[in-house]
């Protein structure tokens, strides 16, 4: 019984050492985050466009990131410039998100989804949400 217990513990210790070795050889997690500021902007239907700033901060990822924006309602549109930025653990980036509402869009809150996708072999996608508040025309 004693030899069996020692054998089991010995095998478990070898497994733990092997597992630790595999993890130690694995690269650190590569990720990034995306935020948008301000979270809400006010505009009028058919009026001038408003700008938000989208920030990308690396959490180990280094490389290009493609940005896009999607408005969730008809008549509301958004775009991002530049649509590709470069980040790394020491370099964050910013892009301008421009949104507008066409004439005839009813007053209310409309959601904009800003997506950031890593360009390369490891797909990483993050998103942030902003609100475009359409005010009544005075």
Order of alpha helices (4+ residues) and beta strands (2+ residues): alpha-beta-beta-beta-beta-beta-beta-beta-beta-beta
